[in-house]
Amino acid sequence: MVQYNPLQYLPSAEELPDSDDTPVDNELQIPVAALLRAILSWLWVERQDWFFGVNMGVYYQPPNSCIVPDGFLSLGVVRRKSERGRPSYVLWEENNVQPLLVIEIVSQTPGQEYGDKQIKYAQIGVLYYAVYNPDYWKRDKHEPFEVYRLIEGEYVRQIDEPVWLPEIGLGIGRAQGTYDGWAREWLFWYDSEGNRLPSPDERAAQELVQERQRAEQAQREKEELIARLRSRGINLNDLWKAPTYLLATY
């Protein structure tokens, strides 16, 4: 009997366009999502069961229906499919694992973030839909940041911020911070205690402070040792003559 493989007749990620060729008109669209991905890359460095796409096409219906979120997170998929990576996210090549979270950043040109896109994501089955609208929320008559959860086929706004996402094990919300040398409001991940997770810039600054503190502590210990030796009448120029085990007693 001939075995029928329906995937055999569907286009692959390599055959599908990896972009809709629509230029962004808001500089924030890529770095906001990129920061969230960068934090996960540090937090989940040992995990290989997740993928965060930035400005990448999501193909959800054969043969070529596509939508391009500014950012999206999928769990339960292979993080790195090849050395080249994914050219796009094709549901029928991902065991039909739809994104768990989609993020849209509103730009100067309205992009149906509160209309057609929201309907489309609900149809696909995306559990969480977030809209970040820091500049045009009054124009659009919405709040600067809104997160919706899919309940019985309809998106229901979640009120708290940061919004806890139990299926992801993290919260998401706005905060002032620095990323790529840019100090402003960003979207950040939060832990279960409500603590904001740092950006790469902030982690580097924290590590620099800790390194400086370790160096200062080492210098203090050195100076204290020298002071103790001098108080005991030991000539530091002759210190090299002392056996190592004696130095440990000072």
TORRO-378075 format. One record per residue: residue number from 1; residue in one letter; x, y, z of N, C-alpha, C in turn. Coordinates in steps of 0.05 Angstrom, whole numbers, padded with zeros to 5 digits, always signed. Layout:
   pos   code      nxx      nyy      nzz     caxx     cayy     cazz      cxx      cyy      czz
   NUM      a        X        Y        Z        X        Y        Z        X        Y        Z
...
***
This chain:
   pos   code      nxx      nyy      nzz     caxx     cayy     cazz      cxx      cyy      czz
     1      m   +00017   -00024   +00000   +00000   +00000   +00000   +00018   +00025   +00000
     2      v   +00011   +00044   -00016   +00026   +00069   -00017   +00019   +00087   +00007
     3      q   +00039   +00095   +00021   +00035   +00113   +00044   +00033   +00142   +00035
     4      y   +00012   +00155   +00042   +00008   +00183   +00034   +00019   +00202   +00055
     5      n   +00036   +00219   +00047   +00048   +00239   +00065   +00039   +00267   +00056
     6      p   +00020   +00279   +00071   +00009   +00305   +00062   +00030   +00327   +00061
     7      l   +00051   +00325   +00079   +00072   +00345   +00079   +00088   +00345   +00054
     8      q   +00088   +00322   +00040   +00104   +00320   +00015   +00096   +00341   -00006
     9      y   +00071   +00349   -00005   +00060   +00367   -00026   +00058   +00396   -00017
    10      l   +00067   +00401   +00007   +00066   +00429   +00018   +00093   +00442   +00014
    11      p   +00093   +00468   +00010   +00119   +00482   +00007   +00134   +00482   +00033
    12      s   +00161   +00481   +00031   +00178   +00482   +00055   +00186   +00510   +00061
    13      a   +00199   +00514   +00084   +00208   +00540   +00092   +00227   +00552   +00072
    14      e   +00243   +00534   +00060   +00263   +00544   +00040   +00249   +00554   +00015
    15      e   +00226   +00543   +00009   +00212   +00551   -00016   +00194   +00575   -00012
    16      l   +00187   +00582   +00013   +00169   +00604   +00018   +00184   +00630   +00022
    17      p   +00173   +00653   +00016   +00186   +00678   +00021   +00191   +00682   +00051
    18      d   +00215   +00693   +00057   +00221   +00696   +00086   +00215   +00724   +00095
    19      s   +00202   +00741   +00079   +00194   +00767   +00087   +00171   +00776   +00068
    20      d   +00155   +00795   +00079   +00134   +00806   +00061   +00143   +00831   +00047
    21      d   +00169   +00837   +00051   +00182   +00861   +00037   +00169   +00887   +00045
    22      t   +00155   +00888   +00068   +00143   +00913   +00078   +00163   +00926   +00097
    23      p   +00173   +00950   +00090   +00193   +00963   +00107   +00180   +00972   +00133
    24      v   +00195   +00972   +00155   +00185   +00983   +00180   +00187   +01013   +00179
    25      d   +00168   +01026   +00193   +00170   +01056   +00194   +00172   +01065   +00223
    26      n   +00182   +01047   +00240   +00186   +01053   +00268   +00212   +01039   +00277
    27      e   +00232   +01054   +00285   +00257   +01042   +00293   +00255   +01023   +00316
    28      l   +00234   +01025   +00332   +00231   +01008   +00355   +00222   +00980   +00348
    29      q   +00210   +00976   +00325   +00197   +00950   +00318   +00216   +00926   +00322
    30      i   +00241   +00929   +00313   +00259   +00907   +00315   +00273   +00906   +00342
    31      p   +00285   +00928   +00353   +00299   +00925   +00378   +00282   +00917   +00402
    32      v   +00256   +00925   +00403   +00239   +00917   +00426   +00237   +00887   +00427
    33      a   +00231   +00874   +00404   +00230   +00845   +00404   +00257   +00832   +00408
    34      a   +00278   +00845   +00396   +00305   +00834   +00399   +00314   +00833   +00428
    35      l   +00306   +00854   +00443   +00314   +00854   +00472   +00301   +00831   +00486
    36      l   +00275   +00826   +00481   +00262   +00803   +00494   +00276   +00777   +00487
    37      r   +00284   +00774   +00462   +00298   +00750   +00454   +00325   +00748   +00467
    38      a   +00339   +00770   +00469   +00366   +00770   +00482   +00364   +00762   +00511
    39      i   +00344   +00771   +00525   +00341   +00763   +00553   +00336   +00733   +00556
    40      l   +00319   +00723   +00538   +00313   +00694   +00539   +00338   +00678   +00532
    41      s   +00355   +00688   +00514   +00379   +00674   +00506   +00398   +00671   +00530
    42      w   +00397   +00690   +00548   +00413   +00688   +00573   +00399   +00671   +00594
    43      l   +00373   +00676   +00597   +00358   +00662   +00618   +00355   +00632   +00612
    44      w   +00350   +00626   +00587   +00345   +00598   +00579   +00368   +00587   +00563
    45      v   +00392   +00594   +00570   +00416   +00586   +00554   +00418   +00556   +00552
    46      e   +00409   +00541   +00572   +00411   +00512   +00572   +00388   +00499   +00558
    47      r   +00367   +00514   +00552   +00343   +00502   +00540   +00344   +00503   +00510
    48      q   +00334   +00482   +00497   +00334   +00481   +00468   +00305   +00476   +00458
    49      d   +00285   +00482   +00474   +00258   +00475   +00467   +00241   +00501   +00463
    50      w   +00254   +00522   +00453   +00240   +00547   +00449   +00251   +00561   +00424
    51      f   +00234   +00579   +00413   +00243   +00595   +00391   +00230   +00622   +00393
    52      f   +00246   +00644   +00389   +00235   +00671   +00389   +00242   +00683   +00362
    53      g   +00221   +00689   +00347   +00225   +00701   +00320   +00221   +00731   +00321
    54      v   +00237   +00745   +00306   +00235   +00775   +00304   +00230   +00782   +00275
    55      n   +00208   +00795   +00270   +00201   +00805   +00243   +00203   +00782   +00223
    56      m   +00193   +00759   +00230   +00194   +00734   +00214   +00166   +00725   +00205
    57      g   +00164   +00716   +00181   +00139   +00706   +00171   +00130   +00681   +00185
    58      v   +00105   +00680   +00193   +00092   +00656   +00204   +00072   +00646   +00184
    59      y   +00077   +00623   +00173   +00059   +00610   +00153   +00041   +00591   +00168
    60      y   +00015   +00597   +00166   -00004   +00583   +00183   -00025   +00567   +00167
    61      q   -00026   +00571   +00141   -00046   +00557   +00126   -00035   +00551   +00098
    62      p   -00033   +00526   +00090   -00022   +00520   +00064   -00040   +00532   +00041
    63      p   -00027   +00539   +00019   +00001   +00536   +00015   +00019   +00559   +00023
    64      n   +00007   +00583   +00026   +00026   +00606   +00030   +00013   +00629   +00046
    65      s   -00007   +00624   +00062   -00018   +00646   +00079   +00002   +00653   +00101
    66      c   +00009   +00678   +00103   +00031   +00686   +00120   +00024   +00712   +00135
    67      i   +00033   +00714   +00160   +00031   +00738   +00176   +00058   +00743   +00189
    68      v   +00066   +00768   +00191   +00093   +00775   +00201   +00091   +00790   +00227
    69      p   +00092   +00777   +00250   +00092   +00791   +00276   +00119   +00806   +00280
    70      d   +00118   +00827   +00296   +00144   +00839   +00304   +00160   +00821   +00321
    71      g   +00147   +00805   +00337   +00161   +00785   +00353   +00141   +00763   +00361
    72      f   +00151   +00738   +00365   +00134   +00716   +00374   +00151   +00695   +00388
    73      l   +00139   +00681   +00407   +00152   +00660   +00422   +00137   +00635   +00419
    74      s   +00151   +00613   +00412   +00140   +00586   +00412   +00155   +00569   +00431
    75      l   +00141   +00552   +00446   +00153   +00532   +00463   +00147   +00504   +00453
    76      g   +00166   +00486   +00459   +00162   +00458   +00450   +00171   +00453   +00422
    77      v   +00188   +00471   +00411   +00199   +00467   +00384   +00229   +00468   +00387
    78      v   +00243   +00458   +00366   +00272   +00458   +00366   +00282   +00487   +00363
    79      r   +00300   +00495   +00379   +00310   +00522   +00378   +00326   +00527   +00352
    80      r   +00344   +00510   +00346   +00361   +00513   +00322   +00355   +00490   +00304
    81      k   +00343   +00495   +00281   +00336   +00473   +00263   +00359   +00466   +00244
    82      s   +00377   +00486   +00240   +00400   +00481   +00223   +00421   +00503   +00228
    83      e   +00444   +00501   +00215   +00464   +00522   +00218   +00454   +00548   +00206
    84      r   +00437   +00547   +00186   +00426   +00571   +00174   +00404   +00583   +00191
    85      g   +00391   +00567   +00207   +00368   +00576   +00222   +00343   +00575   +00205
    86      r   +00321   +00584   +00216   +00296   +00584   +00202   +00294   +00609   +00184
    87      p   +00288   +00605   +00159   +00282   +00628   +00141   +00254   +00639   +00148
    88      s   +00236   +00622   +00158   +00210   +00630   +00167   +00199   +00609   +00185
    89      y   +00176   +00614   +00197   +00164   +00595   +00216   +00140   +00583   +00203
    90      v   +00142   +00558   +00195   +00121   +00544   +00179   +00107   +00524   +00198
    91      l   +00082   +00529   +00203   +00068   +00512   +00223   +00069   +00482   +00216
    92      w   +00065   +00476   +00191   +00064   +00447   +00184   +00092   +00434   +00185
    93      e   +00113   +00450   +00189   +00140   +00439   +00193   +00148   +00440   +00223
    94      e   +00130   +00451   +00239   +00135   +00453   +00268   +00115   +00437   +00284
    95      n   +00105   +00415   +00272   +00085   +00398   +00285   +00060   +00414   +00294
    96      n   +00054   +00435   +00277   +00031   +00453   +00282   +00032   +00466   +00310
    97      v   +00056   +00471   +00320   +00059   +00486   +00345   +00057   +00516   +00338
    98      q   +00035   +00528   +00345   +00031   +00556   +00339   +00046   +00573   +00360
    99      p   +00053   +00597   +00354   +00065   +00615   +00374   +00048   +00617   +00399
   100      l   +00061   +00617   +00422   +00046   +00620   +00447   +00041   +00649   +00453
   101      l   +00060   +00666   +00444   +00058   +00695   +00449   +00066   +00709   +00423
   102      v   +00050   +00729   +00416   +00057   +00747   +00393   +00057   +00775   +00403
   103      i   +00077   +00791   +00394   +00079   +00819   +00402   +00079   +00836   +00377
   104      e   +00063   +00857   +00377   +00062   +00876   +00355   +00069   +00904   +00367
   105      i   +00086   +00918   +00353   +00093   +00946   +00360   +00080   +00965   +00341
   106      v   +00063   +00983   +00350   +00048   +01000   +00333   +00066   +01023   +00323
   107      s   +00065   +01028   +00297   +00081   +01048   +00284   +00063   +01071   +00275
   108      q   +00076   +01090   +00262   +00061   +01114   +00253   +00039   +01107   +00234
   109      t   +00044   +01087   +00217   +00023   +01078   +00198   +00007   +01056   +00212
   110      p   -00019   +01060   +00217   -00035   +01039   +00230   -00033   +01013   +00215
   111      g   -00029   +00991   +00230   -00025   +00965   +00218   -00046   +00944   +00226
   112      q   -00069   +00953   +00233   -00091   +00935   +00241   -00084   +00918   +00265
   113      e   -00067   +00929   +00283   -00060   +00914   +00307   -00084   +00909   +00325
   114      y   -00105   +00926   +00324   -00129   +00922   +00340   -00152   +00911   +00323
   115      g   -00146   +00904   +00299   -00167   +00895   +00281   -00161   +00868   +00268
   116      d   -00154   +00869   +00242   -00150   +00845   +00226   -00128   +00827   +00238
   117      k   -00106   +00839   +00247   -00085   +00822   +00259   -00094   +00807   +00283
   118      q   -00109   +00821   +00300   -00119   +00808   +00325   -00137   +00785   +00318
   119      i   -00154   +00789   +00298   -00172   +00767   +00289   -00157   +00744   +00278
   120      k   -00136   +00750   +00262   -00120   +00729   +00250   -00106   +00713   +00271
   121      y   -00094   +00726   +00290   -00080   +00711   +00311   -00098   +00693   +00327
   122      a   -00122   +00703   +00332   -00142   +00687   +00346   -00149   +00662   +00330
   123      q   -00152   +00665   +00304   -00159   +00643   +00286   -00136   +00622   +00286
   124      i   -00111   +00632   +00287   -00088   +00613   +00287   -00087   +00598   +00314
   125      g   -00096   +00611   +00335   -00096   +00599   +00362   -00074   +00608   +00380
   126      v   -00063   +00633   +00374   -00042   +00644   +00391   -00054   +00651   +00418
   127      l   -00042   +00640   +00439   -00054   +00643   +00466   -00053   +00671   +00476
   128      y   -00030   +00684   +00473   -00026   +00712   +00483   -00019   +00731   +00460
   129      y   -00033   +00753   +00460   -00028   +00774   +00440   -00023   +00800   +00454
   130      a   +00001   +00811   +00449   +00009   +00836   +00463   +00013   +00858   +00442
   131      v   +00004   +00882   +00449   +00007   +00905   +00431   +00021   +00927   +00447
   132      y   +00045   +00935   +00437   +00060   +00956   +00450   +00057   +00981   +00433
   133      n   +00045   +01002   +00445   +00038   +01026   +00430   +00046   +01051   +00446
   134      p   +00073   +01056   +00449   +00082   +01078   +00466   +00077   +01106   +00456
   135      d   +00074   +01108   +00429   +00072   +01135   +00417   +00045   +01143   +00407
   136      y   +00029   +01123   +00399   +00004   +01129   +00385   -00021   +01118   +00399
   137      w   -00018   +01112   +00425   -00040   +01100   +00439   -00064   +01118   +00442
   138      k   -00059   +01144   +00445   -00082   +01163   +00446   -00096   +01165   +00419
   139      r   -00081   +01165   +00398   -00093   +01166   +00371   -00110   +01141   +00367
   140      d   -00101   +01118   +00376   -00115   +01093   +00372   -00135   +01087   +00393
   141      k   -00137   +01104   +00414   -00157   +01101   +00435   -00152   +01074   +00450
   142      h   -00127   +01068   +00456   -00120   +01045   +00471   -00099   +01052   +00492
   143      e   -00091   +01033   +00508   -00070   +01038   +00527   -00042   +01033   +00514
   144      p   -00021   +01044   +00526   +00006   +01040   +00514   +00015   +01011   +00512
   145      f   +00005   +00994   +00530   +00013   +00966   +00529   -00011   +00950   +00537
   146      e   -00019   +00931   +00520   -00042   +00914   +00525   -00035   +00885   +00519
   147      v   -00043   +00868   +00537   -00039   +00839   +00533   -00066   +00825   +00534
   148      y   -00071   +00808   +00514   -00096   +00794   +00512   -00091   +00764   +00514
   149      r   -00109   +00750   +00527   -00108   +00720   +00528   -00132   +00709   +00513
   150      l   -00127   +00688   +00497   -00148   +00676   +00481   -00165   +00658   +00499
   151      i   -00190   +00665   +00502   -00209   +00650   +00518   -00234   +00644   +00501
   152      e   -00238   +00618   +00496   -00261   +00609   +00480   -00262   +00624   +00453
   153      g   -00239   +00626   +00441   -00238   +00638   +00414   -00237   +00668   +00412
   154      e   -00238   +00682   +00436   -00238   +00711   +00436   -00216   +00721   +00454
   155      y   -00204   +00743   +00446   -00183   +00755   +00463   -00195   +00772   +00485
   156      v   -00185   +00766   +00510   -00195   +00781   +00533   -00171   +00795   +00545
   157      r   -00174   +00821   +00549   -00152   +00838   +00559   -00145   +00830   +00588
   158      q   -00119   +00828   +00593   -00108   +00822   +00619   -00100   +00849   +00632
   159      i   -00108   +00853   +00656   -00107   +00879   +00668   -00080   +00885   +00681
   160      d   -00069   +00867   +00697   -00045   +00872   +00712   -00021   +00877   +00694
   161      e   -00001   +00892   +00705   +00024   +00895   +00692   +00046   +00897   +00712
   162      p   +00067   +00880   +00710   +00071   +00862   +00688   +00049   +00840   +00688
   163      v   +00044   +00830   +00664   +00024   +00808   +00661   +00038   +00782   +00664
   164      w   +00029   +00765   +00683   +00041   +00739   +00687   +00030   +00720   +00667
   165      l   +00049   +00705   +00654   +00042   +00686   +00633   +00050   +00658   +00643
   166      p   +00032   +00644   +00657   +00040   +00619   +00670   +00050   +00597   +00651
   167      e   +00041   +00597   +00626   +00050   +00576   +00607   +00079   +00581   +00599
   168      i   +00088   +00606   +00602   +00116   +00613   +00596   +00133   +00613   +00621
   169      g   +00120   +00618   +00644   +00135   +00619   +00669   +00149   +00646   +00673
   170      l   +00139   +00667   +00659   +00150   +00693   +00661   +00127   +00714   +00659
   171      g   +00133   +00738   +00669   +00115   +00760   +00665   +00127   +00778   +00643
   172      i   +00110   +00796   +00633   +00119   +00815   +00613   +00107   +00843   +00619
   173      g   +00123   +00864   +00616   +00113   +00890   +00622   +00134   +00911   +00614
   174      r   +00126   +00936   +00618   +00143   +00959   +00611   +00161   +00968   +00634
   175      a   +00184   +00979   +00627   +00201   +00991   +00648   +00223   +01008   +00634
   176      q   +00233   +01026   +00649   +00256   +01042   +00639   +00281   +01024   +00641
   177      g   +00298   +01025   +00620   +00322   +01010   +00620   +00340   +01018   +00597
   178      t   +00362   +01004   +00594   +00381   +01010   +00573   +00387   +00985   +00557
   179      y   +00385   +00988   +00531   +00391   +00966   +00512   +00405   +00977   +00488
   180      d   +00427   +00965   +00480   +00442   +00974   +00457   +00450   +01003   +00460
   181      g   +00456   +01011   +00485   +00463   +01039   +00491   +00440   +01059   +00490
   182      w   +00416   +01049   +00488   +00392   +01066   +00485   +00376   +01065   +00511
   183      a   +00376   +01087   +00526   +00361   +01089   +00551   +00333   +01099   +00545
   184      r   +00313   +01083   +00551   +00285   +01091   +00546   +00267   +01069   +00558
   185      e   +00241   +01071   +00553   +00223   +01050   +00561   +00224   +01027   +00542
   186      w   +00226   +01003   +00554   +00226   +00978   +00537   +00206   +00958   +00549
   187      l   +00202   +00937   +00534   +00188   +00913   +00545   +00209   +00895   +00557
   188      f   +00202   +00885   +00581   +00220   +00867   +00595   +00205   +00842   +00605
   189      w   +00220   +00821   +00609   +00210   +00797   +00623   +00213   +00801   +00653
   190      y   +00195   +00788   +00669   +00196   +00790   +00698   +00194   +00762   +00709
   191      d   +00208   +00757   +00732   +00206   +00731   +00745   +00181   +00729   +00762
   192      s   +00178   +00707   +00775   +00153   +00702   +00791   +00151   +00720   +00815
   193      e   +00173   +00732   +00824   +00172   +00751   +00846   +00167   +00780   +00837
   194      g   +00164   +00783   +00811   +00159   +00810   +00801   +00184   +00826   +00795
   195      n   +00207   +00812   +00796   +00233   +00826   +00791   +00238   +00827   +00760
   196      r   +00245   +00851   +00751   +00251   +00854   +00723   +00278   +00841   +00716
   197      l   +00279   +00826   +00695   +00304   +00814   +00686   +00320   +00834   +00670
   198      p   +00346   +00835   +00674   +00363   +00857   +00662   +00368   +00852   +00633
   199      s   +00374   +00874   +00619   +00382   +00874   +00591   +00411   +00866   +00590
   200      p   +00422   +00859   +00566   +00450   +00853   +00564   +00468   +00876   +00573
   201      d   +00460   +00901   +00567   +00475   +00924   +00576   +00477   +00925   +00606
   202      e   +00454   +00920   +00619   +00452   +00922   +00648   +00468   +00899   +00661
   203      r   +00467   +00876   +00649   +00483   +00853   +00660   +00513   +00859   +00658
   204      a   +00521   +00871   +00636   +00549   +00878   +00632   +00558   +00898   +00653
   205      a   +00541   +00918   +00658   +00547   +00939   +00678   +00548   +00926   +00706
   206      q   +00530   +00908   +00712   +00530   +00895   +00738   +00555   +00878   +00742
   207      e   +00563   +00864   +00721   +00588   +00848   +00722   +00612   +00865   +00726
   208      l   +00612   +00889   +00713   +00635   +00907   +00716   +00637   +00918   +00745
   209      v   +00613   +00924   +00756   +00613   +00933   +00784   +00623   +00911   +00803
   210      q   +00613   +00886   +00798   +00622   +00864   +00815   +00652   +00859   +00812
   211      e   +00662   +00861   +00788   +00691   +00857   +00784   +00707   +00878   +00799
   212      r   +00697   +00903   +00798   +00711   +00925   +00812   +00710   +00920   +00842
   213      q   +00687   +00911   +00852   +00684   +00905   +00880   +00703   +00883   +00889
   214      r   +00706   +00862   +00873   +00724   +00841   +00879   +00753   +00851   +00880
   215      a   +00760   +00868   +00861   +00787   +00879   +00860   +00792   +00896   +00885
   216      e   +00772   +00913   +00892   +00775   +00930   +00916   +00778   +00913   +00941
   217      q   +00762   +00891   +00943   +00764   +00873   +00966   +00791   +00860   +00968
   218      a   +00802   +00851   +00945   +00828   +00839   +00944   +00849   +00859   +00953
   219      q   +00847   +00884   +00944   +00866   +00905   +00952   +00864   +00910   +00982
   220      r   +00840   +00911   +00993   +00837   +00915   +01022   +00850   +00893   +01038
   221      e   +00845   +00868   +01029   +00857   +00845   +01043   +00887   +00846   +01042
   222      k   +00898   +00854   +01019   +00927   +00857   +01016   +00938   +00877   +01035
   223      e   +00924   +00901   +01036   +00934   +00922   +01054   +00931   +00914   +01083
   224      e   +00911   +00899   +01091   +00907   +00889   +01118   +00930   +00870   +01125
   225      l   +00937   +00852   +01106   +00958   +00833   +01111   +00985   +00847   +01115
   226      i   +00990   +00868   +01098   +01015   +00883   +01101   +01016   +00897   +01128
   227      a   +00993   +00908   +01136   +00992   +00922   +01162   +00997   +00903   +01185
   228      r   +00986   +00879   +01184   +00991   +00859   +01205   +01020   +00851   +01207
   229      l   +01032   +00847   +01183   +01060   +00838   +01183   +01078   +00860   +01194
   230      r   +01072   +00885   +01187   +01088   +00907   +01198   +01085   +00910   +01228
   231      s   +01060   +00905   +01237   +01056   +00907   +01266   +01071   +00886   +01282
   232      r   +01079   +00865   +01268   +01094   +00844   +01281   +01124   +00847   +01276
   233      g   +01132   +00869   +01264   +01160   +00875   +01260   +01172   +00859   +01237
   234      i   +01156   +00850   +01219   +01167   +00835   +01196   +01175   +00855   +01174
   235      n   +01199   +00851   +01164   +01209   +00868   +01142   +01198   +00856   +01116
   236      l   +01182   +00872   +01102   +01169   +00862   +01078   +01190   +00855   +01056
   237      n   +01213   +00867   +01057   +01234   +00861   +01038   +01245   +00833   +01042
   238      d   +01242   +00823   +01066   +01252   +00796   +01072   +01229   +00775   +01072
   239      l   +01206   +00784   +01063   +01182   +00767   +01065   +01185   +00742   +01048
   240      w   +01200   +00745   +01026   +01203   +00722   +01008   +01218   +00699   +01021
   241      k   +01233   +00705   +01043   +01248   +00684   +01056   +01230   +00666   +01074
   242      a   +01206   +00677   +01080   +01189   +00662   +01099   +01176   +00639   +01084
   243      p   +01175   +00615   +01098   +01160   +00593   +01086   +01131   +00599   +01081
   244      t   +01120   +00587   +01061   +01092   +00593   +01054   +01073   +00587   +01077
   245      y   +01078   +00566   +01092   +01059   +00559   +01113   +01059   +00579   +01136
   246      l   +01081   +00595   +01138   +01082   +00616   +01158   +01066   +00640   +01150
   247      l   +01066   +00646   +01123   +01051   +00669   +01114   +01021   +00665   +01118
   248      a   +01012   +00640   +01118   +00984   +00635   +01121   +00974   +00641   +01150
   249      t   +00993   +00643   +01169   +00985   +00648   +01196   +00981   +00677   +01202
   250      y   +00991   +00695   +01184   +00989   +00724   +01190   +00962   +00735   +01182
***
